[in-house]
Amino acid sequence: MIKAIIDIGTNSTRLAVANCQGENVEMIKSDIAVTRIGEQLGEEKIIKPMPLARTVAAVSRFVDQAKTLKSENI
């Protein structure tokens, strides 16, 4: 079964796609985008529009990649 994971961190968003068969995991694709969603977060802890837009674009691109690779779960 092919599975994908998208991880959103403070500075980067990552994609990992793997073929998982029981305990065997074979990495198919990995990617990273520097999205800096935590940029200028400040004390108010509000995500600013530009970092949010960068992160949404990266997640959208990663979802497309996972679907192209026939991921059954994202």
CHARMM internal coordinates of N, CA and C (Angstrom, degrees):
IC EDIT
DIST 1 N 1 CA 1.4357
DIST 1 CA 1 C 1.5287
ANGL 1 N 1 CA 1 C 108.55
DIST 1 C 2 N 1.3081
ANGL 1 CA 1 C 2 N 116.89
DIHE 1 N 1 CA 1 C 2 N 130.72
DIST 2 N 2 CA 1.4564
ANGL 1 C 2 N 2 CA 121.46
DIHE 1 CA 1 C 2 N 2 CA 178.59
DIST 2 CA 2 C 1.5271
ANGL 2 N 2 CA 2 C 108.68
DIHE 1 C 2 N 2 CA 2 C -90.41
DIST 2 C 3 N 1.3385
ANGL 2 CA 2 C 3 N 115.14
DIHE 2 N 2 CA 2 C 3 N 128.41
DIST 3 N 3 CA 1.4574
ANGL 2 C 3 N 3 CA 122.03
DIHE 2 CA 2 C 3 N 3 CA -178.60
DIST 3 CA 3 C 1.5258
ANGL 3 N 3 CA 3 C 109.22
DIHE 2 C 3 N 3 CA 3 C -127.62
DIST 3 C 4 N 1.3285
ANGL 3 CA 3 C 4 N 115.01
DIHE 3 N 3 CA 3 C 4 N 149.72
DIST 4 N 4 CA 1.4623
ANGL 3 C 4 N 4 CA 120.52
DIHE 3 CA 3 C 4 N 4 CA 178.04
DIST 4 CA 4 C 1.5266
ANGL 4 N 4 CA 4 C 109.71
DIHE 3 C 4 N 4 CA 4 C -126.70
DIST 4 C 5 N 1.3190
ANGL 4 CA 4 C 5 N 114.90
DIHE 4 N 4 CA 4 C 5 N 145.40
DIST 5 N 5 CA 1.4582
ANGL 4 C 5 N 5 CA 121.67
DIHE 4 CA 4 C 5 N 5 CA 175.97
DIST 5 CA 5 C 1.5223
ANGL 5 N 5 CA 5 C 107.58
DIHE 4 C 5 N 5 CA 5 C -126.74
DIST 5 C 6 N 1.3280
ANGL 5 CA 5 C 6 N 115.73
DIHE 5 N 5 CA 5 C 6 N 132.75
DIST 6 N 6 CA 1.4634
ANGL 5 C 6 N 6 CA 121.66
DIHE 5 CA 5 C 6 N 6 CA 173.44
DIST 6 CA 6 C 1.5242
ANGL 6 N 6 CA 6 C 106.57
DIHE 5 C 6 N 6 CA 6 C -116.87
DIST 6 C 7 N 1.3230
ANGL 6 CA 6 C 7 N 115.78
DIHE 6 N 6 CA 6 C 7 N 124.00
DIST 7 N 7 CA 1.4620
ANGL 6 C 7 N 7 CA 122.26
DIHE 6 CA 6 C 7 N 7 CA -178.09
DIST 7 CA 7 C 1.5249
ANGL 7 N 7 CA 7 C 108.48
DIHE 6 C 7 N 7 CA 7 C -114.34
DIST 7 C 8 N 1.3234
ANGL 7 CA 7 C 8 N 116.31
DIHE 7 N 7 CA 7 C 8 N 123.36
DIST 8 N 8 CA 1.4658
ANGL 7 C 8 N 8 CA 121.11
DIHE 7 CA 7 C 8 N 8 CA 177.66
DIST 8 CA 8 C 1.5188
ANGL 8 N 8 CA 8 C 107.78
DIHE 7 C 8 N 8 CA 8 C -104.98
DIST 8 C 9 N 1.3255
ANGL 8 CA 8 C 9 N 115.05
DIHE 8 N 8 CA 8 C 9 N 114.15
DIST 9 N 9 CA 1.4571
ANGL 8 C 9 N 9 CA 121.06
DIHE 8 CA 8 C 9 N 9 CA 177.30
DIST 9 CA 9 C 1.5148
ANGL 9 N 9 CA 9 C 110.44
DIHE 8 C 9 N 9 CA 9 C -108.83
DIST 9 C 10 N 1.3079
ANGL 9 CA 9 C 10 N 116.72
DIHE 9 N 9 CA 9 C 10 N 179.67
DIST 10 N 10 CA 1.4604
ANGL 9 C 10 N 10 CA 122.12
DIHE 9 CA 9 C 10 N 10 CA -178.46
DIST 10 CA 10 C 1.5254
ANGL 10 N 10 CA 10 C 111.89
DIHE 9 C 10 N 10 CA 10 C -62.53
DIST 10 C 11 N 1.3417
ANGL 10 CA 10 C 11 N 116.78
DIHE 10 N 10 CA 10 C 11 N -36.93
DIST 11 N 11 CA 1.4640
ANGL 10 C 11 N 11 CA 120.47
DIHE 10 CA 10 C 11 N 11 CA -175.94
DIST 11 CA 11 C 1.5217
ANGL 11 N 11 CA 11 C 114.50
DIHE 10 C 11 N 11 CA 11 C -112.44
DIST 11 C 12 N 1.3159
ANGL 11 CA 11 C 12 N 117.66
DIHE 11 N 11 CA 11 C 12 N -23.94
DIST 12 N 12 CA 1.4616
ANGL 11 C 12 N 12 CA 118.97
DIHE 11 CA 11 C 12 N 12 CA -176.57
DIST 12 CA 12 C 1.5259
ANGL 12 N 12 CA 12 C 111.07
DIHE 11 C 12 N 12 CA 12 C -142.08
DIST 12 C 13 N 1.3257
ANGL 12 CA 12 C 13 N 113.83
DIHE 12 N 12 CA 12 C 13 N 159.01
DIST 13 N 13 CA 1.4579
ANGL 12 C 13 N 13 CA 122.38
DIHE 12 CA 12 C 13 N 13 CA 174.78
DIST 13 CA 13 C 1.5153
ANGL 13 N 13 CA 13 C 106.13
DIHE 12 C 13 N 13 CA 13 C -120.46
DIST 13 C 14 N 1.3340
ANGL 13 CA 13 C 14 N 116.02
DIHE 13 N 13 CA 13 C 14 N 133.08
DIST 14 N 14 CA 1.4642
ANGL 13 C 14 N 14 CA 120.54
DIHE 13 CA 13 C 14 N 14 CA -173.30
DIST 14 CA 14 C 1.5192
ANGL 14 N 14 CA 14 C 111.71
DIHE 13 C 14 N 14 CA 14 C -124.62
DIST 14 C 15 N 1.3275
ANGL 14 CA 14 C 15 N 114.97
DIHE 14 N 14 CA 14 C 15 N 150.07
DIST 15 N 15 CA 1.4514
ANGL 14 C 15 N 15 CA 122.64
DIHE 14 CA 14 C 15 N 15 CA 175.03
DIST 15 CA 15 C 1.5160
ANGL 15 N 15 CA 15 C 109.24
DIHE 14 C 15 N 15 CA 15 C -122.51
DIST 15 C 16 N 1.3323
ANGL 15 CA 15 C 16 N 116.01
DIHE 15 N 15 CA 15 C 16 N 136.73
DIST 16 N 16 CA 1.4645
ANGL 15 C 16 N 16 CA 122.08
DIHE 15 CA 15 C 16 N 16 CA 171.23
DIST 16 CA 16 C 1.5207
ANGL 16 N 16 CA 16 C 106.96
DIHE 15 C 16 N 16 CA 16 C -134.12
DIST 16 C 17 N 1.3276
ANGL 16 CA 16 C 17 N 116.63
DIHE 16 N 16 CA 16 C 17 N 127.36
DIST 17 N 17 CA 1.4594
ANGL 16 C 17 N 17 CA 122.46
DIHE 16 CA 16 C 17 N 17 CA 176.69
DIST 17 CA 17 C 1.5169
ANGL 17 N 17 CA 17 C 106.81
DIHE 16 C 17 N 17 CA 17 C -122.57
DIST 17 C 18 N 1.3338
ANGL 17 CA 17 C 18 N 116.01
DIHE 17 N 17 CA 17 C 18 N 129.36
DIST 18 N 18 CA 1.4595
ANGL 17 C 18 N 18 CA 119.86
DIHE 17 CA 17 C 18 N 18 CA -176.52
DIST 18 CA 18 C 1.5180
ANGL 18 N 18 CA 18 C 110.91
DIHE 17 C 18 N 18 CA 18 C -141.75
DIST 18 C 19 N 1.3290
ANGL 18 CA 18 C 19 N 114.18
DIHE 18 N 18 CA 18 C 19 N 152.84
DIST 19 N 19 CA 1.4519
ANGL 18 C 19 N 19 CA 121.51
DIHE 18 CA 18 C 19 N 19 CA 172.30
DIST 19 CA 19 C 1.5284
ANGL 19 N 19 CA 19 C 106.10
DIHE 18 C 19 N 19 CA 19 C -93.74
DIST 19 C 20 N 1.3176
ANGL 19 CA 19 C 20 N 116.70
DIHE 19 N 19 CA 19 C 20 N 116.08
DIST 20 N 20 CA 1.4633
ANGL 19 C 20 N 20 CA 122.48
DIHE 19 CA 19 C 20 N 20 CA -175.63
DIST 20 CA 20 C 1.5249
ANGL 20 N 20 CA 20 C 109.63
DIHE 19 C 20 N 20 CA 20 C -110.29
DIST 20 C 21 N 1.3214
ANGL 20 CA 20 C 21 N 115.84
DIHE 20 N 20 CA 20 C 21 N 116.53
DIST 21 N 21 CA 1.4623
ANGL 20 C 21 N 21 CA 122.90
DIHE 20 CA 20 C 21 N 21 CA 178.26
DIST 21 CA 21 C 1.5205
ANGL 21 N 21 CA 21 C 107.41
DIHE 20 C 21 N 21 CA 21 C -126.40
DIST 21 C 22 N 1.3199
ANGL 21 CA 21 C 22 N 116.96
DIHE 21 N 21 CA 21 C 22 N 98.17
DIST 22 N 22 CA 1.4648
ANGL 21 C 22 N 22 CA 120.49
DIHE 21 CA 21 C 22 N 22 CA -176.45
DIST 22 CA 22 C 1.5143
ANGL 22 N 22 CA 22 C 109.76
DIHE 21 C 22 N 22 CA 22 C 62.35
DIST 22 C 23 N 1.3344
ANGL 22 CA 22 C 23 N 115.81
DIHE 22 N 22 CA 22 C 23 N -123.99
DIST 23 N 23 CA 1.4640
ANGL 22 C 23 N 23 CA 120.62
DIHE 22 CA 22 C 23 N 23 CA 179.10
DIST 23 CA 23 C 1.5258
ANGL 23 N 23 CA 23 C 112.63
DIHE 22 C 23 N 23 CA 23 C -87.14
DIST 23 C 24 N 1.3281
ANGL 23 CA 23 C 24 N 117.37
DIHE 23 N 23 CA 23 C 24 N -6.29
DIST 24 N 24 CA 1.4645
ANGL 23 C 24 N 24 CA 121.46
DIHE 23 CA 23 C 24 N 24 CA -179.61
DIST 24 CA 24 C 1.5258
ANGL 24 N 24 CA 24 C 110.14
DIHE 23 C 24 N 24 CA 24 C -88.11
DIST 24 C 25 N 1.3206
ANGL 24 CA 24 C 25 N 115.47
DIHE 24 N 24 CA 24 C 25 N 128.41
DIST 25 N 25 CA 1.4627
ANGL 24 C 25 N 25 CA 122.03
DIHE 24 CA 24 C 25 N 25 CA 178.94
DIST 25 CA 25 C 1.5237
ANGL 25 N 25 CA 25 C 107.95
DIHE 24 C 25 N 25 CA 25 C -126.79
DIST 25 C 26 N 1.3321
ANGL 25 CA 25 C 26 N 116.09
DIHE 25 N 25 CA 25 C 26 N 120.48
DIST 26 N 26 CA 1.4578
ANGL 25 C 26 N 26 CA 121.55
DIHE 25 CA 25 C 26 N 26 CA 178.47
DIST 26 CA 26 C 1.5247
ANGL 26 N 26 CA 26 C 108.53
DIHE 25 C 26 N 26 CA 26 C -115.21
DIST 26 C 27 N 1.3404
ANGL 26 CA 26 C 27 N 115.95
DIHE 26 N 26 CA 26 C 27 N 114.12
DIST 27 N 27 CA 1.4570
ANGL 26 C 27 N 27 CA 120.61
DIHE 26 CA 26 C 27 N 27 CA -179.71
DIST 27 CA 27 C 1.5257
ANGL 27 N 27 CA 27 C 109.54
DIHE 26 C 27 N 27 CA 27 C -67.44
DIST 27 C 28 N 1.3337
ANGL 27 CA 27 C 28 N 116.00
DIHE 27 N 27 CA 27 C 28 N 129.49
DIST 28 N 28 CA 1.4620
ANGL 27 C 28 N 28 CA 122.13
DIHE 27 CA 27 C 28 N 28 CA 179.21
DIST 28 CA 28 C 1.5288
ANGL 28 N 28 CA 28 C 110.54
DIHE 27 C 28 N 28 CA 28 C -100.52
DIST 28 C 29 N 1.3238
ANGL 28 CA 28 C 29 N 115.98
DIHE 28 N 28 CA 28 C 29 N -41.98
DIST 29 N 29 CA 1.4601
ANGL 28 C 29 N 29 CA 120.18
DIHE 28 CA 28 C 29 N 29 CA -176.62
DIST 29 CA 29 C 1.5180
ANGL 29 N 29 CA 29 C 108.97
DIHE 28 C 29 N 29 CA 29 C -155.72
DIST 29 C 30 N 1.3158
ANGL 29 CA 29 C 30 N 115.55
DIHE 29 N 29 CA 29 C 30 N 143.88
DIST 30 N 30 CA 1.4598
ANGL 29 C 30 N 30 CA 121.26
DIHE 29 CA 29 C 30 N 30 CA 169.38
DIST 30 CA 30 C 1.5202
ANGL 30 N 30 CA 30 C 107.41
DIHE 29 C 30 N 30 CA 30 C -137.83
DIST 30 C 31 N 1.3159
ANGL 30 CA 30 C 31 N 115.47
DIHE 30 N 30 CA 30 C 31 N 150.00
DIST 31 N 31 CA 1.4644
ANGL 30 C 31 N 31 CA 120.72
DIHE 30 CA 30 C 31 N 31 CA -178.83
DIST 31 CA 31 C 1.5223
ANGL 31 N 31 CA 31 C 107.86
DIHE 30 C 31 N 31 CA 31 C -151.60
DIST 31 C 32 N 1.3142
ANGL 31 CA 31 C 32 N 115.65
DIHE 31 N 31 CA 31 C 32 N 158.22
DIST 32 N 32 CA 1.4591
ANGL 31 C 32 N 32 CA 120.77
DIHE 31 CA 31 C 32 N 32 CA 178.35
DIST 32 CA 32 C 1.5233
ANGL 32 N 32 CA 32 C 109.03
DIHE 31 C 32 N 32 CA 32 C -143.59
DIST 32 C 33 N 1.3220
ANGL 32 CA 32 C 33 N 115.41
DIHE 32 N 32 CA 32 C 33 N 142.51
DIST 33 N 33 CA 1.4615
ANGL 32 C 33 N 33 CA 121.39
DIHE 32 CA 32 C 33 N 33 CA 174.98
DIST 33 CA 33 C 1.5227
ANGL 33 N 33 CA 33 C 107.66
DIHE 32 C 33 N 33 CA 33 C -130.80
DIST 33 C 34 N 1.3050
ANGL 33 CA 33 C 34 N 116.73
DIHE 33 N 33 CA 33 C 34 N 132.82
DIST 34 N 34 CA 1.4645
ANGL 33 C 34 N 34 CA 121.11
DIHE 33 CA 33 C 34 N 34 CA 176.30
DIST 34 CA 34 C 1.5220
ANGL 34 N 34 CA 34 C 106.47
DIHE 33 C 34 N 34 CA 34 C -83.27
DIST 34 C 35 N 1.3290
ANGL 34 CA 34 C 35 N 115.86
DIHE 34 N 34 CA 34 C 35 N 105.34
DIST 35 N 35 CA 1.4656
ANGL 34 C 35 N 35 CA 120.80
DIHE 34 CA 34 C 35 N 35 CA -174.70
DIST 35 CA 35 C 1.5257
ANGL 35 N 35 CA 35 C 112.67
DIHE 34 C 35 N 35 CA 35 C -110.07
DIST 35 C 36 N 1.3030
ANGL 35 CA 35 C 36 N 117.70
DIHE 35 N 35 CA 35 C 36 N -20.08
DIST 36 N 36 CA 1.4722
ANGL 35 C 36 N 36 CA 124.48
DIHE 35 CA 35 C 36 N 36 CA 176.01
DIST 36 CA 36 C 1.5326
ANGL 36 N 36 CA 36 C 112.68
DIHE 35 C 36 N 36 CA 36 C 46.70
DIST 36 C 37 N 1.3314
ANGL 36 CA 36 C 37 N 116.50
DIHE 36 N 36 CA 36 C 37 N 52.87
DIST 37 N 37 CA 1.4613
ANGL 36 C 37 N 37 CA 119.88
DIHE 36 CA 36 C 37 N 37 CA -179.81
DIST 37 CA 37 C 1.5360
ANGL 37 N 37 CA 37 C 112.07
DIHE 36 C 37 N 37 CA 37 C -62.58
DIST 37 C 38 N 1.3203
ANGL 37 CA 37 C 38 N 116.95
DIHE 37 N 37 CA 37 C 38 N -22.14
DIST 38 N 38 CA 1.4599
ANGL 37 C 38 N 38 CA 120.86
DIHE 37 CA 37 C 38 N 38 CA 179.29
DIST 38 CA 38 C 1.5241
ANGL 38 N 38 CA 38 C 114.11
DIHE 37 C 38 N 38 CA 38 C -85.08
DIST 38 C 39 N 1.3254
ANGL 38 CA 38 C 39 N 117.47
DIHE 38 N 38 CA 38 C 39 N 2.48
DIST 39 N 39 CA 1.4641
ANGL 38 C 39 N 39 CA 121.62
DIHE 38 CA 38 C 39 N 39 CA -178.49
DIST 39 CA 39 C 1.5281
ANGL 39 N 39 CA 39 C 110.95
DIHE 38 C 39 N 39 CA 39 C -58.74
DIST 39 C 40 N 1.3123
ANGL 39 CA 39 C 40 N 116.37
DIHE 39 N 39 CA 39 C 40 N 128.55
DIST 40 N 40 CA 1.4724
ANGL 39 C 40 N 40 CA 123.92
DIHE 39 CA 39 C 40 N 40 CA 177.73
DIST 40 CA 40 C 1.5278
ANGL 40 N 40 CA 40 C 112.36
DIHE 39 C 40 N 40 CA 40 C 55.00
DIST 40 C 41 N 1.3207
ANGL 40 CA 40 C 41 N 116.88
DIHE 40 N 40 CA 40 C 41 N 34.42
DIST 41 N 41 CA 1.4596
ANGL 40 C 41 N 41 CA 120.95
DIHE 40 CA 40 C 41 N 41 CA -178.93
DIST 41 CA 41 C 1.5279
ANGL 41 N 41 CA 41 C 111.35
DIHE 40 C 41 N 41 CA 41 C -63.02
DIST 41 C 42 N 1.3241
ANGL 41 CA 41 C 42 N 116.64
DIHE 41 N 41 CA 41 C 42 N -44.21
DIST 42 N 42 CA 1.4593
ANGL 41 C 42 N 42 CA 121.22
DIHE 41 CA 41 C 42 N 42 CA 176.02
DIST 42 CA 42 C 1.5259
ANGL 42 N 42 CA 42 C 113.76
DIHE 41 C 42 N 42 CA 42 C 65.24
DIST 42 C 43 N 1.3115
ANGL 42 CA 42 C 43 N 114.98
DIHE 42 N 42 CA 42 C 43 N -175.24
DIST 43 N 43 CA 1.4621
ANGL 42 C 43 N 43 CA 121.40
DIHE 42 CA 42 C 43 N 43 CA -177.13
DIST 43 CA 43 C 1.5241
ANGL 43 N 43 CA 43 C 112.67
DIHE 42 C 43 N 43 CA 43 C -69.79
DIST 43 C 44 N 1.3233
ANGL 43 CA 43 C 44 N 116.91
DIHE 43 N 43 CA 43 C 44 N -25.77
DIST 44 N 44 CA 1.4717
ANGL 43 C 44 N 44 CA 119.43
DIHE 43 CA 43 C 44 N 44 CA -178.35
DIST 44 CA 44 C 1.5218
ANGL 44 N 44 CA 44 C 112.90
DIHE 43 C 44 N 44 CA 44 C -74.05
DIST 44 C 45 N 1.3478
ANGL 44 CA 44 C 45 N 116.53
DIHE 44 N 44 CA 44 C 45 N -14.63
DIST 45 N 45 CA 1.4764
ANGL 44 C 45 N 45 CA 122.74
DIHE 44 CA 44 C 45 N 45 CA 177.26
DIST 45 CA 45 C 1.5329
ANGL 45 N 45 CA 45 C 112.38
DIHE 44 C 45 N 45 CA 45 C 56.81
DIST 45 C 46 N 1.3211
ANGL 45 CA 45 C 46 N 116.46
DIHE 45 N 45 CA 45 C 46 N 42.13
DIST 46 N 46 CA 1.4632
ANGL 45 C 46 N 46 CA 122.26
DIHE 45 CA 45 C 46 N 46 CA 177.49
DIST 46 CA 46 C 1.5214
ANGL 46 N 46 CA 46 C 108.29
DIHE 45 C 46 N 46 CA 46 C -111.18
DIST 46 C 47 N 1.3348
ANGL 46 CA 46 C 47 N 116.65
DIHE 46 N 46 CA 46 C 47 N 126.15
DIST 47 N 47 CA 1.4567
ANGL 46 C 47 N 47 CA 121.43
DIHE 46 CA 46 C 47 N 47 CA 178.58
DIST 47 CA 47 C 1.5281
ANGL 47 N 47 CA 47 C 108.57
DIHE 46 C 47 N 47 CA 47 C -71.75
DIST 47 C 48 N 1.3202
ANGL 47 CA 47 C 48 N 115.28
DIHE 47 N 47 CA 47 C 48 N 130.33
DIST 48 N 48 CA 1.4714
ANGL 47 C 48 N 48 CA 121.18
DIHE 47 CA 47 C 48 N 48 CA -178.61
DIST 48 CA 48 C 1.5272
ANGL 48 N 48 CA 48 C 110.83
DIHE 47 C 48 N 48 CA 48 C -79.32
DIST 48 C 49 N 1.3482
ANGL 48 CA 48 C 49 N 117.57
DIHE 48 N 48 CA 48 C 49 N 156.76
DIST 49 N 49 CA 1.4683
ANGL 48 C 49 N 49 CA 121.52
DIHE 48 CA 48 C 49 N 49 CA -175.37
DIST 49 CA 49 C 1.5310
ANGL 49 N 49 CA 49 C 115.17
DIHE 48 C 49 N 49 CA 49 C -58.78
DIST 49 C 50 N 1.3177
ANGL 49 CA 49 C 50 N 119.30
DIHE 49 N 49 CA 49 C 50 N -44.04
DIST 50 N 50 CA 1.4659
ANGL 49 C 50 N 50 CA 120.20
DIHE 49 CA 49 C 50 N 50 CA -177.04
DIST 50 CA 50 C 1.5333
ANGL 50 N 50 CA 50 C 112.76
DIHE 49 C 50 N 50 CA 50 C -67.23
DIST 50 C 51 N 1.3403
ANGL 50 CA 50 C 51 N 118.53
DIHE 50 N 50 CA 50 C 51 N -47.38
DIST 51 N 51 CA 1.4664
ANGL 50 C 51 N 51 CA 117.60
DIHE 50 CA 50 C 51 N 51 CA 176.34
DIST 51 CA 51 C 1.5303
ANGL 51 N 51 CA 51 C 112.04
DIHE 50 C 51 N 51 CA 51 C -61.29
DIST 51 C 52 N 1.3119
ANGL 51 CA 51 C 52 N 117.44
DIHE 51 N 51 CA 51 C 52 N -36.29
DIST 52 N 52 CA 1.4593
ANGL 51 C 52 N 52 CA 120.84
DIHE 51 CA 51 C 52 N 52 CA 177.85
DIST 52 CA 52 C 1.5264
ANGL 52 N 52 CA 52 C 110.45
DIHE 51 C 52 N 52 CA 52 C -64.48
DIST 52 C 53 N 1.3279
ANGL 52 CA 52 C 53 N 116.77
DIHE 52 N 52 CA 52 C 53 N -44.10
DIST 53 N 53 CA 1.4709
ANGL 52 C 53 N 53 CA 120.84
DIHE 52 CA 52 C 53 N 53 CA 179.88
DIST 53 CA 53 C 1.5278
ANGL 53 N 53 CA 53 C 111.01
DIHE 52 C 53 N 53 CA 53 C -62.56
DIST 53 C 54 N 1.3423
ANGL 53 CA 53 C 54 N 117.56
DIHE 53 N 53 CA 53 C 54 N -41.05
DIST 54 N 54 CA 1.4723
ANGL 53 C 54 N 54 CA 120.81
DIHE 53 CA 53 C 54 N 54 CA 177.91
DIST 54 CA 54 C 1.5274
ANGL 54 N 54 CA 54 C 110.77
DIHE 53 C 54 N 54 CA 54 C -62.21
DIST 54 C 55 N 1.3205
ANGL 54 CA 54 C 55 N 115.82
DIHE 54 N 54 CA 54 C 55 N -41.70
DIST 55 N 55 CA 1.4607
ANGL 54 C 55 N 55 CA 120.26
DIHE 54 CA 54 C 55 N 55 CA -177.92
DIST 55 CA 55 C 1.5215
ANGL 55 N 55 CA 55 C 111.29
DIHE 54 C 55 N 55 CA 55 C -69.65
DIST 55 C 56 N 1.3220
ANGL 55 CA 55 C 56 N 117.04
DIHE 55 N 55 CA 55 C 56 N -42.89
DIST 56 N 56 CA 1.4735
ANGL 55 C 56 N 56 CA 121.13
DIHE 55 CA 55 C 56 N 56 CA 177.81
DIST 56 CA 56 C 1.5292
ANGL 56 N 56 CA 56 C 109.97
DIHE 55 C 56 N 56 CA 56 C -60.74
DIST 56 C 57 N 1.3287
ANGL 56 CA 56 C 57 N 117.27
DIHE 56 N 56 CA 56 C 57 N -42.11
DIST 57 N 57 CA 1.4704
ANGL 56 C 57 N 57 CA 120.77
DIHE 56 CA 56 C 57 N 57 CA 179.27
DIST 57 CA 57 C 1.5303
ANGL 57 N 57 CA 57 C 110.85
DIHE 56 C 57 N 57 CA 57 C -63.01
DIST 57 C 58 N 1.3239
ANGL 57 CA 57 C 58 N 116.65
DIHE 57 N 57 CA 57 C 58 N -42.22
DIST 58 N 58 CA 1.4743
ANGL 57 C 58 N 58 CA 120.20
DIHE 57 CA 57 C 58 N 58 CA 179.63
DIST 58 CA 58 C 1.5260
ANGL 58 N 58 CA 58 C 110.85
DIHE 57 C 58 N 58 CA 58 C -65.81
DIST 58 C 59 N 1.3227
ANGL 58 CA 58 C 59 N 117.27
DIHE 58 N 58 CA 58 C 59 N -44.10
DIST 59 N 59 CA 1.4673
ANGL 58 C 59 N 59 CA 120.44
DIHE 58 CA 58 C 59 N 59 CA 179.72
DIST 59 CA 59 C 1.5268
ANGL 59 N 59 CA 59 C 109.77
DIHE 58 C 59 N 59 CA 59 C -62.69
DIST 59 C 60 N 1.3076
ANGL 59 CA 59 C 60 N 117.33
DIHE 59 N 59 CA 59 C 60 N -42.49
DIST 60 N 60 CA 1.4679
ANGL 59 C 60 N 60 CA 121.19
DIHE 59 CA 59 C 60 N 60 CA 178.54
DIST 60 CA 60 C 1.5267
ANGL 60 N 60 CA 60 C 111.07
DIHE 59 C 60 N 60 CA 60 C -60.06
DIST 60 C 61 N 1.3337
ANGL 60 CA 60 C 61 N 116.33
DIHE 60 N 60 CA 60 C 61 N -45.06
DIST 61 N 61 CA 1.4660
ANGL 60 C 61 N 61 CA 121.27
DIHE 60 CA 60 C 61 N 61 CA 178.87
DIST 61 CA 61 C 1.5308
ANGL 61 N 61 CA 61 C 110.53
DIHE 60 C 61 N 61 CA 61 C -62.78
DIST 61 C 62 N 1.3336
ANGL 61 CA 61 C 62 N 116.70
DIHE 61 N 61 CA 61 C 62 N -41.63
DIST 62 N 62 CA 1.4589
ANGL 61 C 62 N 62 CA 121.05
DIHE 61 CA 61 C 62 N 62 CA -179.35
DIST 62 CA 62 C 1.5270
ANGL 62 N 62 CA 62 C 111.42
DIHE 61 C 62 N 62 CA 62 C -67.90
DIST 62 C 63 N 1.3254
ANGL 62 CA 62 C 63 N 117.76
DIHE 62 N 62 CA 62 C 63 N -37.92
DIST 63 N 63 CA 1.4706
ANGL 62 C 63 N 63 CA 120.61
DIHE 62 CA 62 C 63 N 63 CA 176.27
DIST 63 CA 63 C 1.5268
ANGL 63 N 63 CA 63 C 109.83
DIHE 62 C 63 N 63 CA 63 C -62.41
DIST 63 C 64 N 1.3281
ANGL 63 CA 63 C 64 N 116.82
DIHE 63 N 63 CA 63 C 64 N -43.37
DIST 64 N 64 CA 1.4684
ANGL 63 C 64 N 64 CA 120.48
DIHE 63 CA 63 C 64 N 64 CA 177.23
DIST 64 CA 64 C 1.5298
ANGL 64 N 64 CA 64 C 111.20
DIHE 63 C 64 N 64 CA 64 C -59.86
DIST 64 C 65 N 1.3400
ANGL 64 CA 64 C 65 N 116.92
DIHE 64 N 64 CA 64 C 65 N -43.56
DIST 65 N 65 CA 1.4635
ANGL 64 C 65 N 65 CA 121.05
DIHE 64 CA 64 C 65 N 65 CA 179.20
DIST 65 CA 65 C 1.5279
ANGL 65 N 65 CA 65 C 110.61
DIHE 64 C 65 N 65 CA 65 C -62.37
DIST 65 C 66 N 1.3255
ANGL 65 CA 65 C 66 N 116.61
DIHE 65 N 65 CA 65 C 66 N -43.76
DIST 66 N 66 CA 1.4604
ANGL 65 C 66 N 66 CA 120.55
DIHE 65 CA 65 C 66 N 66 CA -179.37
DIST 66 CA 66 C 1.5225
ANGL 66 N 66 CA 66 C 110.81
DIHE 65 C 66 N 66 CA 66 C -63.74
DIST 66 C 67 N 1.3182
ANGL 66 CA 66 C 67 N 117.29
DIHE 66 N 66 CA 66 C 67 N -41.28
DIST 67 N 67 CA 1.4666
ANGL 66 C 67 N 67 CA 120.83
DIHE 66 CA 66 C 67 N 67 CA 178.47
DIST 67 CA 67 C 1.5243
ANGL 67 N 67 CA 67 C 111.21
DIHE 66 C 67 N 67 CA 67 C -65.80
DIST 67 C 68 N 1.3298
ANGL 67 CA 67 C 68 N 116.98
DIHE 67 N 67 CA 67 C 68 N -39.59
DIST 68 N 68 CA 1.4680
ANGL 67 C 68 N 68 CA 120.95
DIHE 67 CA 67 C 68 N 68 CA 177.59
DIST 68 CA 68 C 1.5295
ANGL 68 N 68 CA 68 C 111.18
DIHE 67 C 68 N 68 CA 68 C -61.47
DIST 68 C 69 N 1.3286
ANGL 68 CA 68 C 69 N 115.90
DIHE 68 N 68 CA 68 C 69 N -33.96
DIST 69 N 69 CA 1.4651
ANGL 68 C 69 N 69 CA 120.76
DIHE 68 CA 68 C 69 N 69 CA 179.45
DIST 69 CA 69 C 1.5339
ANGL 69 N 69 CA 69 C 111.60
DIHE 68 C 69 N 69 CA 69 C -85.93
DIST 69 C 70 N 1.3320
ANGL 69 CA 69 C 70 N 116.96
DIHE 69 N 69 CA 69 C 70 N 8.85
DIST 70 N 70 CA 1.4794
ANGL 69 C 70 N 70 CA 122.87
DIHE 69 CA 69 C 70 N 70 CA 175.84
DIST 70 CA 70 C 1.5111
ANGL 70 N 70 CA 70 C 113.62
DIHE 69 C 70 N 70 CA 70 C 66.71
DIST 70 C 71 N 1.3429
ANGL 70 CA 70 C 71 N 116.13
DIHE 70 N 70 CA 70 C 71 N 34.58
DIST 71 N 71 CA 1.4566
ANGL 70 C 71 N 71 CA 120.12
DIHE 70 CA 70 C 71 N 71 CA 177.00
DIST 71 CA 71 C 1.5288
ANGL 71 N 71 CA 71 C 109.69
DIHE 70 C 71 N 71 CA 71 C -65.02
DIST 71 C 72 N 1.3334
ANGL 71 CA 71 C 72 N 115.81
DIHE 71 N 71 CA 71 C 72 N 132.25
DIST 72 N 72 CA 1.4643
ANGL 71 C 72 N 72 CA 121.21
DIHE 71 CA 71 C 72 N 72 CA 179.79
DIST 72 CA 72 C 1.5269
ANGL 72 N 72 CA 72 C 111.22
DIHE 71 C 72 N 72 CA 72 C -85.82
DIST 72 C 73 N 1.3059
ANGL 72 CA 72 C 73 N 116.39
DIHE 72 N 72 CA 72 C 73 N -24.00
DIST 73 N 73 CA 1.4579
ANGL 72 C 73 N 73 CA 122.25
DIHE 72 CA 72 C 73 N 73 CA 178.71
DIST 73 CA 73 C 1.5192
ANGL 73 N 73 CA 73 C 108.70
DIHE 72 C 73 N 73 CA 73 C -136.41
DIST 73 C 74 N 1.3255
ANGL 73 CA 73 C 74 N 115.65
DIHE 73 N 73 CA 73 C 74 N 138.71
DIST 74 N 74 CA 1.4618
ANGL 73 C 74 N 74 CA 120.03
DIHE 73 CA 73 C 74 N 74 CA 174.30
DIST 74 CA 74 C 1.5216
ANGL 74 N 74 CA 74 C 106.84
DIHE 73 C 74 N 74 CA 74 C -125.74
END
COOR INIT
IC SEED 1 N 1 CA 1 C
IC BUILD
